[in-house]
Amino acid sequence: MEKLSGLLLFTPVEVVRAVLPEMIERGDGAVLLTHGSSAVQPMPHFSGVGPVVSAARNYLYFLNAELADTGVYAGTLVIGAGIARSEPARAARADARAAFPMVDPDDLAECYWDMYTRRDRVEQLYPGAPAPQTDAA
């Protein structure tokens, strides 16, 4: 958990702390983070990473609100799929048991650009809202 917290929570917070003062002084800038859908919805087998990315997501929500009148935007793209043409996608393709949706990184780039230019939401889910969890009982 300590390694996950360092990489997925503390590192983004420290990077933001390093660049934010200049952005605020300039009156323009953007902080865009990415999270997997376990940040939004609890998922089996993600009890280690889920709470950490949920904390980072929560940080972005607060940051977005705090920066509202500064000209600086903070948002997060929550991706609920594998990313095609990535190393993890190649590994998943090699494992026949790993069946999950894939998204095109070019589509993700369009999402980031739209978030950056519009600045009208703190979060976007892609490819859409995660399916609700149901009990298998």
C-alpha positions in Angstrom: 0.0 0.0 0.0 2.9 2.4 0.8 4.3 2.1 -2.8 0.9 2.6 -4.3 0.3 5.7 -2.2 3.7 7.1 -3.1 3.1 6.6 -6.8 -0.6 7.3 -7.2 -1.3 9.9 -4.5 1.7 11.6 -3.1 3.6 12.0 -6.4 0.7 13.8 -8.1 0.2 16.0 -5.1 3.8 17.0 -5.0 4.0 17.7 -8.7 0.9 19.9 -8.4 2.5 21.7 -5.5 5.6 22.3 -7.6 3.8 23.8 -10.6 0.7 25.4 -9.2 2.1 28.6 -7.8 3.4 29.7 -11.3 0.1 28.7 -12.9 -1.9 30.8 -10.4 0.5 33.7 -10.8 0.0 33.5 -14.6 -3.7 33.1 -14.2 -3.9 30.1 -16.6 -3.0 26.4 -16.6 -4.4 23.0 -16.1 -3.8 19.9 -14.0 -5.2 16.8 -15.6 -4.9 13.4 -13.9 -6.1 10.0 -14.9 -7.6 7.3 -12.7 -9.0 3.9 -13.3 -12.6 3.2 -12.6 -11.8 1.7 -9.2 -11.4 5.3 -8.1 -15.2 5.8 -8.7 -16.6 2.3 -7.9 -15.4 -0.4 -5.6 -14.3 -3.5 -7.6 -13.2 -7.0 -6.5 -9.5 -7.5 -6.4 -8.7 -3.7 -6.4 -8.8 -3.1 -2.6 -5.2 -2.0 -2.6 -5.3 0.5 -5.5 -8.9 1.5 -5.2 -8.7 3.5 -2.0 -5.4 5.2 -3.1 -6.8 6.4 -6.4 -10.0 7.4 -4.7 -8.0 9.7 -2.4 -6.2 11.2 -5.4 -9.6 11.7 -7.2 -10.9 13.4 -4.0 -7.9 15.7 -4.0 -8.6 16.7 -7.6 -12.2 17.5 -6.7 -11.1 19.8 -3.8 -8.4 21.3 -6.0 -10.9 22.1 -8.7 -13.1 23.9 -6.3 -10.2 25.8 -4.7 -8.9 27.0 -8.1 -12.3 28.1 -9.4 -11.5 31.8 -9.6 -7.8 31.6 -10.5 -7.9 30.7 -14.2 -6.3 27.3 -13.4 -8.3 24.1 -14.1 -8.0 20.7 -12.4 -9.8 17.6 -13.7 -9.5 13.9 -14.0 -10.3 11.4 -16.7 -11.5 8.1 -15.3 -10.8 5.3 -17.7 -12.8 2.1 -17.3 -11.0 0.0 -19.9 -7.6 -1.1 -21.1 -5.7 1.3 -23.4 -5.1 -0.2 -26.8 -1.5 -0.2 -28.1 -0.2 0.0 -24.5 2.2 -2.5 -22.9 -0.5 -3.7 -20.4 -2.9 -4.2 -23.4 -0.3 -6.4 -25.2 0.1 -8.4 -22.0 -3.6 -8.8 -21.6 -4.0 -10.0 -25.2 -1.5 -12.7 -24.4 -3.6 -13.8 -21.5 -6.8 -15.4 -22.8 -8.4 -15.0 -19.3 -8.1 -11.2 -19.4 -11.2 -10.1 -21.2 -12.1 -6.4 -20.7 -12.9 -3.6 -23.0 -10.2 -1.6 -24.8 -10.2 2.1 -25.7 -8.2 3.9 -28.3 -5.6 6.3 -26.9 -6.4 8.8 -29.7 -10.0 9.0 -28.2 -8.5 9.6 -24.8 -6.4 12.4 -26.2 -9.6 14.0 -27.5 -11.2 13.7 -24.1 -8.3 15.4 -22.5 -8.4 18.2 -25.0 -12.1 18.7 -24.6 -11.7 18.8 -20.8 -8.8 21.3 -21.1 -10.6 23.6 -23.5 -14.1 23.5 -22.0 -13.1 23.4 -18.3 -16.7 22.6 -17.5 -16.4 19.5 -15.3 -14.0 18.1 -12.8 -14.3 14.5 -14.1 -15.1 12.6 -17.2 -15.8 8.9 -17.3 -14.6 7.1 -20.4 -16.0 5.1 -22.1 -18.9 5.9 -19.9 -20.4 5.4 -16.5 -19.2 2.1 -14.9 -21.7 -0.6 -14.6 -23.3 -1.0 -11.2 -22.0 -3.8 -9.0 -24.5 -6.6 -8.2 -24.3 -9.4 -5.7 -23.8 -12.8 -7.4 -25.9 -14.5 -4.7 
